[in-house]
Amino acid sequence: MGRYIPGNPAIVINNMPGAATLKALEFVESKGPTDGTMLVMFDFFRSAARCWKPDRVKLDFRRDRWIGSLAEDVSVCYLWAAHGAKTIADAKREGRE
């Protein structure tokens, strides 16, 4: 990867417990360098989890910059019609009751 970055910097891989999960993102947010020298790869659905579980996912993904993706996954969210939710707000409210 370093060959694609100006200056060809050395890249150091640091695998850590919880990598590719919320735990890794929380680490980058709270303890990672703020100079742009750290990259994190994670399941992109974590950013959507912020909408569904704001009490659990405290990260503000608007501060981050997306630079690419290794996959072309498509995520879909659906509810069974009997659930009765008509909007995302309904679904969020129902999930807490």
N, CA, C and O atoms as a printed pandas DataFrame, in Angstrom:
     atom_number atom_name residue_name chain_id  residue_number  x_coord  y_coord  z_coord
0              1         N          MET        A               1    0.813   -1.188    0.000
1              2        CA          MET        A               1    0.000    0.000    0.000
2              3         C          MET        A               1    0.864    1.262    0.000
3              4         O          MET        A               1    0.490    2.279   -0.585
4              5         N          GLY        A               2    2.007    1.187    0.653
5              6        CA          GLY        A               2    2.878    2.341    0.729
6              7         C          GLY        A               2    3.302    2.895   -0.621
7              8         O          GLY        A               2    3.560    4.092   -0.745
8              9         N          ARG        A               3    3.377    2.051   -1.620
9             10        CA          ARG        A               3    3.804    2.533   -2.935
10            11         C          ARG        A               3    2.764    3.429   -3.595
11            12         O          ARG        A               3    3.084    4.123   -4.559
12            13         N          TYR        A               4    1.548    3.432   -3.111
13            14        CA          TYR        A               4    0.491    4.281   -3.663
14            15         C          TYR        A               4    0.349    5.606   -2.929
15            16         O          TYR        A               4   -0.490    6.431   -3.291
16            17         N          ILE        A               5    1.155    5.813   -1.913
17            18        CA          ILE        A               5    1.105    7.037   -1.120
18            19         C          ILE        A               5    2.360    7.840   -1.411
19            20         O          ILE        A               5    3.452    7.272   -1.409
20            21         N          PRO        A               6    2.247    9.152   -1.665
21            22        CA          PRO        A               6    3.432    9.966   -1.932
22            23         C          PRO        A               6    4.488    9.781   -0.844
23            24         O          PRO        A               6    4.183    9.823    0.348
24            25         N          GLY        A               7    5.717    9.579   -1.267
25            26        CA          GLY        A               7    6.820    9.357   -0.335
26            27         C          GLY        A               7    7.062    7.896   -0.041
27            28         O          GLY        A               7    8.036    7.562    0.635
28            29         N          ASN        A               8    6.211    7.018   -0.522
29            30        CA          ASN        A               8    6.329    5.580   -0.312
30            31         C          ASN        A               8    6.619    5.210    1.148
31            32         O          ASN        A               8    7.628    4.562    1.425
32            33         N          PRO        A               9    5.762    5.607    2.072
33            34        CA          PRO        A               9    6.020    5.311    3.488
34            35         C          PRO        A               9    5.917    3.826    3.789
35            36         O          PRO        A               9    5.235    3.075    3.092
36            37         N          ALA        A              10    6.604    3.425    4.834
37            38        CA          ALA        A              10    6.492    2.048    5.309
38            39         C          ALA        A              10    5.120    1.891    5.957
39            40         O          ALA        A              10    4.646    2.785    6.658
40            41         N          ILE        A              11    4.502    0.763    5.716
41            42        CA          ILE        A              11    3.198    0.467    6.313
42            43         C          ILE        A              11    3.409   -0.617    7.363
43            44         O          ILE        A              11    4.012   -1.654    7.088
44            45         N          VAL        A              12    2.911   -0.368    8.558
45            46        CA          VAL        A              12    3.022   -1.326    9.654
46            47         C          VAL        A              12    1.626   -1.847    9.962
47            48         O          VAL        A              12    0.720   -1.080   10.286
48            49         N          ILE        A              13    1.469   -3.142    9.858
49            50        CA          ILE        A              13    0.179   -3.774   10.163
50            51         C          ILE        A              13    0.125   -4.079   11.652
51            52         O          ILE        A              13    1.055   -4.666   12.204
52            53         N          ASN        A              14   -0.947   -3.687   12.290
53            54        CA          ASN        A              14   -1.118   -3.949   13.713
54            55         C          ASN        A              14   -2.481   -4.593   13.914
55            56         O          ASN        A              14   -3.497   -3.907   14.026
56            57         N          ASN        A              15   -2.489   -5.921   13.958
57            58        CA          ASN        A              15   -3.736   -6.630   14.233
58            59         C          ASN        A              15   -4.010   -6.544   15.722
59            60         O          ASN        A              15   -3.104   -6.726   16.536
60            61         N          MET        A              16   -5.244   -6.270   16.077
61            62        CA          MET        A              16   -5.579   -6.115   17.479
62            63         C          MET        A              16   -6.895   -6.817   17.776
63            64         O          MET        A              16   -7.720   -6.987   16.878
64            65         N          PRO        A              17   -7.102   -7.225   19.014
65            66        CA          PRO        A              17   -8.375   -7.861   19.370
66            67         C          PRO        A              17   -9.534   -6.929   19.025
67            68         O          PRO        A              17   -9.497   -5.733   19.317
68            69         N          GLY        A              18  -10.541   -7.486   18.412
69            70        CA          GLY        A              18  -11.697   -6.666   18.053
70            71         C          GLY        A              18  -11.531   -5.949   16.729
71            72         O          GLY        A              18  -12.358   -5.109   16.376
72            73         N          ALA        A              19  -10.486   -6.260   15.995
73            74        CA          ALA        A              19  -10.282   -5.588   14.718
74            75         C          ALA        A              19  -11.478   -5.836   13.812
75            76         O          ALA        A              19  -12.108   -6.891   13.879
76            77         N          ALA        A              20  -11.784   -4.873   12.975
77            78        CA          ALA        A              20  -12.920   -4.889   12.041
78            79         C          ALA        A              20  -14.257   -4.816   12.771
79            80         O          ALA        A              20  -15.299   -5.125   12.194
80            81         N          THR        A              21  -14.228   -4.413   14.017
81            82        CA          THR        A              21  -15.470   -4.284   14.783
82            83         C          THR        A              21  -15.533   -2.903   15.407
83            84         O          THR        A              21  -14.650   -2.067   15.216
84            85         N          LEU        A              22  -16.580   -2.693   16.143
85            86        CA          LEU        A              22  -16.769   -1.435   16.836
86            87         C          LEU        A              22  -15.597   -1.114   17.762
87            88         O          LEU        A              22  -15.235    0.049   17.934
88            89         N          LYS        A              23  -15.016   -2.139   18.348
89            90        CA          LYS        A              23  -13.890   -1.944   19.270
90            91         C          LYS        A              23  -12.699   -1.276   18.567
91            92         O          LYS        A              23  -12.062   -0.387   19.132
92            93         N          ALA        A              24  -12.406   -1.702   17.348
93            94        CA          ALA        A              24  -11.306   -1.111   16.592
94            95         C          ALA        A              24  -11.602    0.343   16.252
95            96         O          ALA        A              24  -10.717    1.195   16.340
96            97         N          LEU        A              25  -12.828    0.628   15.869
97            98        CA          LEU        A              25  -13.204    2.001   15.536
98            99         C          LEU        A              25  -13.136    2.909   16.761
99           100         O          LEU        A              25  -12.705    4.059   16.670
100          101         N          GLU        A              26  -13.562    2.388   17.894
101          102        CA          GLU        A              26  -13.486    3.174   19.125
102          103         C          GLU        A              26  -12.035    3.472   19.493
103          104         O          GLU        A              26  -11.736    4.555   19.995
104          105         N          PHE        A              27  -11.132    2.521   19.247
105          106        CA          PHE        A              27   -9.728    2.747   19.521
106          107         C          PHE        A              27   -9.196    3.888   18.665
107          108         O          PHE        A              27   -8.541    4.799   19.170
108          109         N          VAL        A              28   -9.476    3.834   17.380
109          110        CA          VAL        A              28   -8.994    4.880   16.473
110          111         C          VAL        A              28   -9.551    6.235   16.885
111          112         O          VAL        A              28   -8.839    7.239   16.867
112          113         N          GLU        A              29  -10.823    6.261   17.254
113          114        CA          GLU        A              29  -11.474    7.512   17.644
114          115         C          GLU        A              29  -10.881    8.089   18.927
115          116         O          GLU        A              29  -10.683    9.301   19.023
116          117         N          SER        A              30  -10.596    7.243   19.908
117          118        CA          SER        A              30  -10.169    7.757   21.211
118          119         C          SER        A              30   -8.658    7.839   21.405
119          120         O          SER        A              30   -8.174    8.729   22.105
120          121         N          LYS        A              31   -7.902    6.918   20.793
121          122        CA          LYS        A              31   -6.470    6.861   21.071
122          123         C          LYS        A              31   -5.588    6.963   19.835
123          124         O          LYS        A              31   -4.372    7.114   19.959
124          125         N          GLY        A              32   -6.172    6.884   18.657
125          126        CA          GLY        A              32   -5.392    6.904   17.430
126          127         C          GLY        A              32   -4.837    8.288   17.125
127          128         O          GLY        A              32   -5.362    9.291   17.606
128          129         N          PRO        A              33   -3.773    8.342   16.323
129          130        CA          PRO        A              33   -3.208    9.639   15.948
130          131         C          PRO        A              33   -4.209   10.431   15.098
131          132         O          PRO        A              33   -5.004    9.852   14.358
132          133         N          THR        A              34   -4.159   11.732   15.214
133          134        CA          THR        A              34   -5.097   12.586   14.480
134          135         C          THR        A              34   -4.470   13.225   13.252
135          136         O          THR        A              34   -5.037   14.147   12.666
136          137         N          ASP        A              35   -3.304   12.734   12.867
137          138        CA          ASP        A              35   -2.595   13.339   11.734
138          139         C          ASP        A              35   -2.808   12.605   10.417
139          140         O          ASP        A              35   -2.135   12.900    9.430
140          141         N          GLY        A              36   -3.735   11.656   10.390
141          142        CA          GLY        A              36   -4.031   10.943    9.159
142          143         C          GLY        A              36   -3.106    9.777    8.867
143          144         O          GLY        A              36   -3.135    9.234    7.763
144          145         N          THR        A              37   -2.284    9.379    9.831
145          146        CA          THR        A              37   -1.329    8.301    9.593
146          147         C          THR        A              37   -1.879    6.923    9.939
147          148         O          THR        A              37   -1.182    5.923    9.766
148          149         N          MET        A              38   -3.097    6.853   10.417
149          150        CA          MET        A              38   -3.682    5.555   10.761
150          151         C          MET        A              38   -4.888    5.284    9.881
151          152         O          MET        A              38   -5.770    6.128    9.724
152          153         N          LEU        A              39   -4.907    4.091    9.315
153          154        CA          LEU        A              39   -6.044    3.635    8.530
154          155         C          LEU        A              39   -6.699    2.495    9.276
155          156         O          LEU        A              39   -6.027    1.725    9.962
156          157         N          VAL        A              40   -7.983    2.385    9.147
157          158        CA          VAL        A              40   -8.687    1.258    9.764
158          159         C          VAL        A              40   -9.631    0.665    8.724
159          160         O          VAL        A              40  -10.307    1.381    7.985
160          161         N          MET        A              41   -9.654   -0.653    8.690
161          162        CA          MET        A              41  -10.560   -1.348    7.784
162          163         C          MET        A              41  -11.618   -2.027    8.644
163          164         O          MET        A              41  -11.294   -2.730    9.602
164          165         N          PHE        A              42  -12.873   -1.815    8.301
165          166        CA          PHE        A              42  -13.951   -2.359    9.117
166          167         C          PHE        A              42  -15.170   -2.643    8.252
167          168         O          PHE        A              42  -15.254   -2.215    7.101
168          169         N          ASP        A              43  -16.090   -3.361    8.823
169          170        CA          ASP        A              43  -17.359   -3.660    8.185
170          171         C          ASP        A              43  -18.115   -2.341    8.042
171          172         O          ASP        A              43  -18.452   -1.711    9.044
172          173         N          PHE        A              44  -18.384   -1.918    6.810
173          174        CA          PHE        A              44  -18.989   -0.614    6.585
174          175         C          PHE        A              44  -20.363   -0.476    7.222
175          176         O          PHE        A              44  -20.843    0.641    7.414
176          177         N          PHE        A              45  -20.994   -1.580    7.549
177          178        CA          PHE        A              45  -22.310   -1.488    8.172
178          179         C          PHE        A              45  -22.225   -0.858    9.560
179          180         O          PHE        A              45  -23.240   -0.434   10.115
180          181         N          ARG        A              46  -21.020   -0.795   10.120
181          182        CA          ARG        A              46  -20.854   -0.141   11.430
182          183         C          ARG        A              46  -21.310    1.305   11.360
183          184         O          ARG        A              46  -21.849    1.826   12.336
184          185         N          SER        A              47  -21.107    1.966   10.226
185          186        CA          SER        A              47  -21.538    3.358   10.117
186          187         C          SER        A              47  -23.065    3.455   10.145
187          188         O          SER        A              47  -23.604    4.437   10.657
188          189         N          ALA        A              48  -23.763    2.469    9.613
189          190        CA          ALA        A              48  -25.225    2.458    9.662
190          191         C          ALA        A              48  -25.710    2.148   11.077
191          192         O          ALA        A              48  -26.781    2.601   11.481
192          193         N          ALA        A              49  -24.936    1.388   11.818
193          194        CA          ALA        A              49  -25.323    1.041   13.191
194          195         C          ALA        A              49  -25.470    2.294   14.046
195          196         O          ALA        A              49  -26.208    2.289   15.031
196          197         N          ARG        A              50  -24.781    3.350   13.682
197          198        CA          ARG        A              50  -24.890    4.618   14.405
198          199         C          ARG        A              50  -26.333    5.128   14.363
199          200         O          ARG        A              50  -26.818    5.714   15.331
200          201         N          CYS        A              51  -27.008    4.903   13.248
201          202        CA          CYS        A              51  -28.410    5.333   13.111
202          203         C          CYS        A              51  -29.345    4.473   13.934
203          204         O          CYS        A              51  -30.312    4.975   14.509
204          205         N          TRP        A              52  -29.063    3.173   13.997
205          206        CA          TRP        A              52  -29.954    2.238   14.668
206          207         C          TRP        A              52  -29.720    2.147   16.166
207          208         O          TRP        A              52  -30.655    1.924   16.935
208          209         N          LYS        A              53  -28.463    2.319   16.581
209          210        CA          LYS        A              53  -28.128    2.158   17.999
210          211         C          LYS        A              53  -27.292    3.339   18.488
211          212         O          LYS        A              53  -26.152    3.145   18.908
212          213         N          PRO        A              54  -27.829    4.549   18.443
213          214        CA          PRO        A              54  -27.032    5.712   18.845
214          215         C          PRO        A              54  -26.588    5.665   20.303
215          216         O          PRO        A              54  -25.592    6.291   20.664
216          217         N          ASP        A              55  -27.311    4.934   21.141
217          218        CA          ASP        A              55  -26.915    4.807   22.543
218          219         C          ASP        A              55  -25.701    3.901   22.707
219          220         O          ASP        A              55  -24.972    4.015   23.692
220          221         N          ARG        A              56  -25.478    3.002   21.751
221          222        CA          ARG        A              56  -24.338    2.077   21.810
222          223         C          ARG        A              56  -23.176    2.528   20.929
223          224         O          ARG        A              56  -22.012    2.379   21.303
224          225         N          VAL        A              57  -23.490    3.072   19.771
225          226        CA          VAL        A              57  -22.457    3.501   18.819
226          227         C          VAL        A              57  -22.313    5.013   18.931
227          228         O          VAL        A              57  -23.112    5.766   18.374
228          229         N          LYS        A              58  -21.305    5.443   19.643
229          230        CA          LYS        A              58  -21.115    6.865   19.925
230          231         C          LYS        A              58  -20.254    7.576   18.875
231          232         O          LYS        A              58  -20.080    8.794   18.935
232          233         N          LEU        A              59  -19.724    6.831   17.930
233          234        CA          LEU        A              59  -18.817    7.405   16.940
234          235         C          LEU        A              59  -19.545    8.344   15.989
235          236         O          LEU        A              59  -20.707    8.121   15.650
236          237         N          ASP        A              60  -18.857    9.391   15.564
237          238        CA          ASP        A              60  -19.414   10.334   14.596
238          239         C          ASP        A              60  -18.672   10.139   13.280
239          240         O          ASP        A              60  -17.598   10.708   13.081
240          241         N          PHE        A              61  -19.233    9.347   12.392
241          242        CA          PHE        A              61  -18.563    8.997   11.146
242          243         C          PHE        A              61  -18.438   10.182   10.191
243          244         O          PHE        A              61  -17.728   10.088    9.190
244          245         N          ARG        A              62  -19.109   11.283   10.479
245          246        CA          ARG        A              62  -18.974   12.468    9.627
246          247         C          ARG        A              62  -17.583   13.073    9.725
247          248         O          ARG        A              62  -17.166   13.810    8.831
248          249         N          ARG        A              63  -16.866   12.776   10.785
249          250        CA          ARG        A              63  -15.499   13.306   10.949
250          251         C          ARG        A              63  -14.472   12.497   10.181
251          252         O          ARG        A              63  -13.343   12.950    9.995
252          253         N          ASP        A              64  -14.845   11.307    9.732
253          254        CA          ASP        A              64  -13.920   10.426    9.034
254          255         C          ASP        A              64  -14.015   10.626    7.529
255          256         O          ASP        A              64  -14.981   11.194    7.020
256          257         N          ARG        A              65  -13.001   10.151    6.834
257          258        CA          ARG        A              65  -12.983   10.239    5.379
258          259         C          ARG        A              65  -12.864    8.851    4.787
259          260         O          ARG        A              65  -11.929    8.113    5.100
260          261         N          TRP        A              66  -13.808    8.494    3.934
261          262        CA          TRP        A              66  -13.798    7.207    3.252
262          263         C          TRP        A              66  -12.850    7.317    2.072
263          264         O          TRP        A              66  -12.951    8.260    1.287
264          265         N          ILE        A              67  -11.923    6.363    1.931
265          266        CA          ILE        A              67  -10.977    6.418    0.817
266          267         C          ILE        A              67  -11.125    5.260   -0.147
267          268         O          ILE        A              67  -10.544    5.290   -1.232
268          269         N          GLY        A              68  -11.877    4.253    0.210
269          270        CA          GLY        A              68  -12.058    3.133   -0.697
270          271         C          GLY        A              68  -12.665    1.941    0.003
271          272         O          GLY        A              68  -12.896    1.953    1.212
272          273         N          SER        A              69  -12.917    0.914   -0.782
273          274        CA          SER        A              69  -13.528   -0.294   -0.265
274          275         C          SER        A              69  -12.890   -1.513   -0.897
275          276         O          SER        A              69  -12.557   -1.501   -2.083
276          277         N          LEU        A              70  -12.717   -2.560   -0.116
277          278        CA          LEU        A              70  -12.172   -3.808   -0.638
278          279         C          LEU        A              70  -13.265   -4.709   -1.197
279          280         O          LEU        A              70  -12.970   -5.702   -1.863
280          281         N          ALA        A              71  -14.507   -4.376   -0.934
281          282        CA          ALA        A              71  -15.610   -5.229   -1.355
282          283         C          ALA        A              71  -16.711   -4.386   -1.984
283          284         O          ALA        A              71  -16.742   -3.163   -1.849
284          285         N          GLU        A              72  -17.590   -5.060   -2.657
285          286        CA          GLU        A              72  -18.743   -4.401   -3.258
286          287         C          GLU        A              72  -20.025   -4.950   -2.650
287          288         O          GLU        A              72  -20.974   -5.278   -3.362
288          289         N          ASP        A              73  -20.039   -5.044   -1.345
289          290        CA          ASP        A              73  -21.202   -5.576   -0.645
290          291         C          ASP        A              73  -22.371   -4.608   -0.718
291          292         O          ASP        A              73  -22.192   -3.394   -0.819
292          293         N          VAL        A              74  -23.539   -5.155   -0.667
293          294        CA          VAL        A              74  -24.755   -4.366   -0.587
294          295         C          VAL        A              74  -25.505   -4.829    0.657
295          296         O          VAL        A              74  -25.748   -6.022    0.832
296          297         N          SER        A              75  -25.861   -3.904    1.501
297          298        CA          SER        A              75  -26.626   -4.246    2.697
298          299         C          SER        A              75  -28.058   -3.777    2.517
299          300         O          SER        A              75  -28.318   -2.719    1.943
300          301         N          VAL        A              76  -28.962   -4.570    3.008
301          302        CA          VAL        A              76  -30.373   -4.242    2.915
302          303         C          VAL        A              76  -30.983   -4.413    4.301
303          304         O          VAL        A              76  -30.663   -5.354    5.028
304          305         N          CYS        A              77  -31.841   -3.510    4.639
305          306        CA          CYS        A              77  -32.552   -3.605    5.910
306          307         C          CYS        A              77  -34.038   -3.718    5.583
307          308         O          CYS        A              77  -34.563   -2.938    4.788
308          309         N          TYR        A              78  -34.702   -4.669    6.181
309          310        CA          TYR        A              78  -36.136   -4.825    5.929
310          311         C          TYR        A              78  -36.824   -5.291    7.203
311          312         O          TYR        A              78  -36.192   -5.848    8.101
312          313         N          LEU        A              79  -38.101   -5.059    7.264
313          314        CA          LEU        A              79  -38.921   -5.498    8.381
314          315         C          LEU        A              79  -40.093   -6.296    7.847
315          316         O          LEU        A              79  -40.587   -6.033    6.751
316          317         N          TRP        A              80  -40.519   -7.235    8.595
317          318        CA          TRP        A              80  -41.700   -8.016    8.275
318          319         C          TRP        A              80  -42.910   -7.072    8.346
319          320         O          TRP        A              80  -42.999   -6.258    9.264
320          321         N          ALA        A              81  -43.821   -7.171    7.405
321          322        CA          ALA        A              81  -44.966   -6.260    7.316
322          323         C          ALA        A              81  -45.774   -6.218    8.611
323          324         O          ALA        A              81  -46.289   -5.164    8.983
324          325         N          ALA        A              82  -45.890   -7.346    9.294
325          326        CA          ALA        A              82  -46.675   -7.405   10.533
326          327         C          ALA        A              82  -46.061   -6.570   11.650
327          328         O          ALA        A              82  -46.716   -6.298   12.657
328          329         N          HIS        A              83  -44.830   -6.171   11.480
329          330        CA          HIS        A              83  -44.161   -5.349   12.488
330          331         C          HIS        A              83  -44.867   -4.014   12.643
331          332         O          HIS        A              83  -44.924   -3.455   13.738
332          333         N          GLY        A              84  -45.409   -3.503   11.534
333          334        CA          GLY        A              84  -46.185   -2.268   11.592
334          335         C          GLY        A              84  -45.402   -0.981   11.395
335          336         O          GLY        A              84  -46.012    0.083   11.297
336          337         N          ALA        A              85  -44.101   -1.033   11.335
337          338        CA          ALA        A              85  -43.302    0.181   11.145
338          339         C          ALA        A              85  -43.461    0.689    9.719
339          340         O          ALA        A              85  -43.409   -0.088    8.765
340          341         N          LYS        A              86  -43.652    1.967    9.582
341          342        CA          LYS        A              86  -43.770    2.592    8.263
342          343         C          LYS        A              86  -42.565    3.477    7.933
343          344         O          LYS        A              86  -42.318    3.786    6.767
344          345         N          THR        A              87  -41.823    3.879    8.956
345          346        CA          THR        A              87  -40.661    4.748    8.770
346          347         C          THR        A              87  -39.482    4.205    9.583
347          348         O          THR        A              87  -39.650    3.308   10.409
348          349         N          ILE        A              88  -38.305    4.752    9.344
349          350        CA          ILE        A              88  -37.123    4.361   10.128
350          351         C          ILE        A              88  -37.334    4.740   11.588
351          352         O          ILE        A              88  -36.937    4.002   12.490
352          353         N          ALA        A              89  -37.959    5.891   11.816
353          354        CA          ALA        A              89  -38.228    6.317   13.198
354          355         C          ALA        A              89  -39.119    5.294   13.909
355          356         O          ALA        A              89  -38.902    4.988   15.081
356          357         N          ASP        A              90  -40.130    4.764   13.191
357          358        CA          ASP        A              90  -40.985    3.730   13.776
358          359         C          ASP        A              90  -40.160    2.495   14.151
359          360         O          ASP        A              90  -40.324    1.934   15.234
360          361         N          ALA        A              91  -39.290    2.088   13.262
361          362        CA          ALA        A              91  -38.472    0.887   13.493
362          363         C          ALA        A              91  -37.549    1.094   14.685
363          364         O          ALA        A              91  -37.371    0.185   15.497
364          365         N          LYS        A              92  -36.971    2.263   14.796
365          366        CA          LYS        A              92  -36.087    2.552   15.933
366          367         C          LYS        A              92  -36.877    2.540   17.245
367          368         O          LYS        A              92  -36.416    1.996   18.248
368          369         N          ARG        A              93  -38.032    3.123   17.229
369          370        CA          ARG        A              93  -38.876    3.197   18.428
370          371         C          ARG        A              93  -39.304    1.798   18.840
371          372         O          ARG        A              93  -39.245    1.461   20.023
372          373         N          GLU        A              94  -39.725    0.991   17.903
373          374        CA          GLU        A              94  -40.172   -0.378   18.181
374          375         C          GLU        A              94  -39.033   -1.227   18.754
375          376         O          GLU        A              94  -39.267   -2.089   19.601
376          377         N          GLY        A              95  -37.817   -0.988   18.301
377          378        CA          GLY        A              95  -36.676   -1.772   18.755
378          379         C          GLY        A              95  -36.330   -1.524   20.204
379          380         O          GLY        A              95  -35.652   -2.341   20.827
380          381         N          ARG        A              96  -36.783   -0.410   20.754
381          382        CA          ARG        A              96  -36.460   -0.064   22.143
382          383         C          ARG        A              96  -37.557   -0.473   23.111
383          384         O          ARG        A              96  -37.340   -0.473   24.322
384          385         N          GLU        A              97  -38.716   -0.818   22.606
385          386        CA          GLU        A              97  -39.837   -1.166   23.484
386          387         C          GLU        A              97  -39.796   -2.625   23.877
387          388         O          GLU        A              97  -40.665   -3.090   24.614
